[in-house]
Amino acid sequence: MKIKKILSLILLIIIINLSIITPSFANVEDPDEWNYIWLDEAIEEAQTIKEPSVLSRYAVVYDRASGTVIWGKDENTPVPMASTTKMMTAIVMMEIVGEEHLNDTVTVSKEAASTIGSRLGLNTGDKITYNDLLYGLMLCSGNDAAVEIAISTTGSVENFVERMNNKAKELGLQNTHFVTPHGLDRDGHYTTALELAKIVDYATKNKKVAEVVATKQHTVTINGYPKTISNTNELLGYLDGVTGGKTGYTSKAGRCLTTTVNRDGFEIITVVLGADTRKIRTQDTIKLIEYTYKEYKQVDIDALVQSEYENWCRINKRRIRVIKGVELRPEIYIEDGKYKMYPLKTNETIEIESTANTEFEAPLPKDTEVGKIIVYKGNEIIDEISIKTVEQVERKSIIAYLFEIAQLIQILI
């Protein structure tokens, strides 16, 4: 009886501990539990709204072409981001491994095999390729895959995290810092909704990462045995235009979701962080996506600027004079603008104006501004593009003047 009581007590302690630990660390989402009926209702409702009401604490809609914020809610506040961290893990892995070594096999370490939370299901000594680790990292959000990637590529989690932080600095992210490659709650592990959107943008410019996050199901091979895993992003393959993304959950971060969307070449990234439930996280994302494509359009700024530049050249190019210069009219060029495409509300317009400077005195330095094209969104200037000289124009020498006088005399005679 004593043994039975002791065993019962031990079992009770384990159950209590699991109930305490699970909300903090487990971030497993079962695709079989998703109810797509409410998703249909959420989509229909989102298509009727004029302005999104978002319950997630932090959110952003990021335009990929212009790198601008279309819509935001506390998007610059640093907060935990759970497994959306793994977008940066994928970036660093691909930069170290490269596509040419994706089929290399690694042996799973004890540290990776003992990682808690959502898992691919790796055990110490298992054999698996980098390619399958990447799928395990992004589809089923394997924390064990994240740790194994870190150790296999750099020798330790600490070394890998250093690479992650270096990459964040390289990308100009001032409010992002990593402590782990998986995103489980740790002090000092944070980003913002906007900077996370920039991480997703950078990550999915990598063809392999974009391919992985766009995959609904994939069969990995562990020790020669197949295992099918599913993507935890319920919007993938369901909502029009969704091309990928990453889910996340911890008790501190709440429910998180990044989503990449492309409708007719208009590409956006939505990020929601700090949602209380998975349903809220998904509803908010749907609202932001449908609102954006209903209320915004893409304008070809580059085409408008080029048209204005051609018009500017017809009017002003022959009016430019470099007094006392060896050349009277220098060659010119136009600098690149900030934007190729730009998102505008359907009731907004873009206006283009230009200025010209035509009188100069030699010597005239290279890259002297001779004009400017100004791009307005309403009354707001969103870009100013300089028109400049290609080469330096030297001042005429006395000999050059004497030569010109001699030529003039010859003509007169």
SETI-296737 format. One record per residue (C-alpha): x, y, z. Coordinates in pm, whole numbers, padded with zeros to 5 digits, always signed. Layout:
N
XYZ ...
% end
This chain:
413
+00000+00000+00000 +00286+00236+00089 +00441+00187-00257 +00106+00257-00425 +00060+00574-00219 +00411+00692-00304 +00360+00622-00674 +00021+00801-00666 +00182+01100-00493 +00463+01113-00752 +00208+01096-01036 +00004+01375-00876 +00315+01594-00846 +00402+01535-01214 +00048+01625-01324 +00051+01944-01114 +00392+02044-01251 +00282+01984-01608 -00026+02198-01556 +00197+02478-01429 +00469+02443-01692 +00255+02394-02000 +00103+02744-02023 +00448+02902-01994 +00639+02692-02242 +00425+02472-02463 +00348+02628-02797 +00207+02327-02977 -00088+02392-03208 -00284+02101-03352 -00410+02172-03706 -00676+01902-03662 -00848+02119-03398 -00899+02417-03631 -01258+02512-03704 -01273+02664-04051 -01640+02767-04016 -01554+03065-03797 -01270+03148-04035 -01524+03190-04316 -01731+03415-04093 -01424+03618-03994 -01332+03672-04359 -01685+03782-04454 -01697+04026-04163 -01350+04166-04238 -01450+04245-04596 -01717+04486-04473 -01514+04695-04224 -01390+05045-04298 -01123+05055-04025 -00989+04747-03840 -01052+04709-03466 -00760+04494-03349 -00757+04324-03007 -00394+04209-03029 -00178+04444-02823 +00073+04514-03101 +00025+04497-03476 +00148+04631-03808 +00081+04612-04181 +00411+04654-04366 +00431+04730-04737 +00714+04525-04886 +00774+04736-05197 +00818+05070-05020 +00924+04950-04674 +00657+05171-04518 +00392+05116-04251 +00038+05105-04387 -00128+05054-04048 +00010+05013-03699 -00078+04968-03334 +00212+05024-03090 +00431+04876-03361 +00751+05024-03216 +00711+04880-02865 +00970+04610-02774 +00794+04291-02657 +00853+03911-02649 +00777+03742-02981 +00778+03367-02901 +00841+03132-03194 +00828+03406-03456 +01193+03429-03345 +01254+03135-03576 +01239+03361-03882 +01577+03500-03774 +01698+03147-03692 +01618+03048-04051 +01803+03353-04185 +02122+03275-03993 +02105+02903-04074 +02072+02968-04449 +02358+03217-04447 +02585+02964-04276 +02473+02643-04447 +02371+02769-04791 +02151+02571-05028 +02445+02355-05137 +02469+02191-04790 +02100+02154-04705 +02116+01777-04762 +02411+01734-04523 +02323+01507-04230 +02374+01603-03865 +02360+01398-03545 +02119+01533-03285 +02277+01648-02959 +02147+01576-02610 +02087+01948-02557 +01860+01971-02860 +01677+01647-02776 +01594+01773-02425 +01450+02109-02538 +01097+02170-02411 +00789+02321-02577 +00679+02255-02934 +00898+01986-03090 +00983+01810-03411 +01042+01503-03196 +01419+01460-03203 +01609+01220-02976 +01977+01214-02889 +02178+01055-03169 +01908+01090-03436 +02025+01153-03794 +01854+01430-03989 +01942+01673-04269 +01958+02051-04242 +01674+02064-04494 +01445+01865-04268 +01556+02063-03964 +01448+02379-04147 +01105+02232-04221 +01076+02115-03861 +01174+02461-03742 +00918+02649-03951 +00621+02412-03994 +00573+02249-03655 +00781+02515-03479 +01031+02265-03339 +01230+02413-03052 +01448+02101-03064 +01516+02174-03433 +01613+02534-03345 +01868+02423-03086 +02013+02156-03315 +02051+02407-03597 +02235+02641-03358 +02472+02373-03229 +02538+02207-03565 +02617+02534-03744 +02813+02730-03481 +02904+02484-03205 +02675+02627-02939 +02350+02811-02880 +02545+03110-02747 +02753+03139-03066 +02443+03113-03281 +02253+03377-03082 +02549+03610-03124 +02514+03564-03501 +02141+03642-03471 +02210+03967-03286 +02482+04063-03532 +02236+04013-03815 +01979+04229-03637 +02235+04509-03615 +02325+04463-03981 +01958+04506-04070 +01942+04826-03865 +01705+04684-03603 +01747+04899-03293 +01480+04742-03073 +01548+04373-03131 +01756+04138-02917 +01779+03759-02909 +01866+03526-02622 +01752+03197-02777 +01707+03054-03128 +01354+02927-03047 +01179+03210-02862 +01085+03054-02530 +01044+03322-02263 +01376+03468-02149 +01464+03811-02010 +01616+04030-02279 +01450+03846-02569 +01234+04093-02763 +01151+04275-03084 +00879+04509-03213 +00596+04436-03453 +00759+04661-03714 +01110+04517-03678 +00969+04164-03687 +00798+04253-04016 +01138+04363-04149 +01291+04032-04034 +01016+03839-04214 +01066+04054-04524 +01439+03979-04528 +01394+03609-04448 +01142+03540-04722 +01357+03705-04986 +01558+03385-04948 +01403+03145-05198 +01437+02840-04973 +01287+03005-04665 +00997+03138-04876 +00939+02787-05012 +00936+02633-04663 +00694+02880-04502 +00460+02836-04800 +00438+02458-04741 +00124+02312-04579 +00268+01965-04515 +00606+01806-04550 +00753+01465-04481 +01085+01476-04299 +01315+01177-04255 +01462+01096-03912 +01698+00797-03897 +01565+00690-04236 +01201+00687-04119 +00942+00929-04264 +00739+01165-04047 +00476+01402-04187 +00447+01744-04024 +00192+02023-04080 +00217+02401-04089 +00070+02572-03781 -00050+02871-03987 -00419+02809-04051 -00447+03092-04306 -00198+02934-04545 -00384+02793-04842 -00712+02924-04703 -00714+03304-04722 -00661+03457-05067 -00302+03562-05127 -00142+03425-04810 +00202+03292-04904 +00350+03204-04566 +00434+03323-04218 +00510+03198-03869 +00304+03136-03557 +00417+03169-03197 +00298+03136-02839 +00435+03169-02485 +00268+03299-02170 +00465+03626-02183 +00436+03684-02557 +00075+03571-02597 -00041+03449-02936 +00168+03579-03224 +00142+03553-03602 +00339+03689-03894 +00185+03656-04241 +00312+03729-04591 +00048+03812-04852 +00058+03879-05226 -00247+03985-05424 -00176+04082-05784 +00179+04188-05701 +00077+04405-05403 +00282+04241-05126 +00235+04306-04756 +00343+04155-04425 +00112+04157-04124 +00233+04102-03769 +00016+04062-03460 +00174+04012-03116 +00023+03975-02770 -00316+03830-02865 -00502+03653-02584 -00623+03361-02797 -00540+03194-03125 -00881+03296-03259 -00816+03665-03183 -00472+03640-03341 -00619+03499-03660 -00921+03730-03671 -00698+04035-03630 -00473+03916-03912 -00770+03863-04143 -00901+04211-04059 -00568+04374-04139 -00528+04186-04467 -00880+04252-04596 -00869+04616-04483 -00543+04677-04667 -00653+04532-04998 -00992+04702-04980 -00868+05049-04885 -00524+05067-05051 -00378+05049-05400 -00020+05036-05530 +00102+05336-05729 +00400+05310-05964 +00603+05602-05831 +00905+05513-06043 +00706+05546-06367 +00568+05885-06260 +00915+06012-06170 +01068+05890-06496 +00793+06061-06695 +00854+06388-06509 +01231+06353-06563 +01186+06311-06939 +00968+06621-06942 +01226+06809-06732 +01502+06717-06978 +01299+06842-07278 +01251+07179-07110 +01572+07232-06914 +01860+07026-07047 +01960+07273-07320 +01911+07569-07086 +02189+07459-06851 +02500+07675-06903 +02838+07648-06734 +02997+07991-06776 +03375+07982-06832 +03362+07603-06850 +03541+07383-07101 +03196+07239-07166 +02892+07461-07193 +02631+07192-07122 +02729+06901-06895 +02580+06551-06908 +02324+06484-06634 +02158+06190-06458 +01880+06134-06205 +01942+05961-05872 +01736+05663-05759 +01427+05750-05561 +01325+05596-05229 +01032+05412-05381 +00951+05212-05689 +00595+05140-05577 +00398+05309-05299 +00074+05218-05118 -00200+05480-05128 -00550+05491-04991 -00799+05477-05274 -00896+05843-05216 -00535+05971-05205 -00325+06097-05495 +00039+06144-05584 +00157+06477-05726 +00494+06538-05893 +00674+06873-05916 +01022+06967-06038 +01274+07249-06001 +01571+07351-06217 +01900+07541-06172 +02044+07639-06509 +02320+07899-06451 +02660+07786-06317 +03020+07904-06327 +03318+07675-06376 +03479+07489-06217 +03166+07281-06162 +03216+06972-05939 +03089+06628-06033 +02743+06550-05892 +02636+06912-05876 +02258+06934-05838 +02097+07099-06140 +01740+07013-06057 +01508+06815-05836 +01191+06609-05867 +00960+06630-05568 +00698+06363-05490 +00393+06464-05283 +00131+06250-05114 -00132+06514-05054 +00061+06799-04889 +00332+06566-04755 +00665+06537-04936 +00754+06166-04946 +01061+06190-05170 +01298+06440-05329 +01512+06309-05614 +01814+06504-05734 +01919+06558-06095 +02299+06591-06107 +02598+06637-06335 +02786+06325-06445 +03140+06470-06463 +03331+06767-06329 +03348+07066-06566 +03686+07241-06555 +03736+07614-06595 +03870+07730-06931 +04240+07817-06938 +04389+08130-07096 +04523+07912-07376 +04173+07787-07449 +04046+08143-07472 +04334+08240-07707 +04256+07939-07924 +03889+08044-07945 +03992+08402-08040 +04223+08265-08312 +03939+08052-08454 +03705+08353-08454 +03963+08568-08639 +04005+08296-08899 +03632+08289-08960 +03614+08666-08995 +03905+08675-09244 
% end
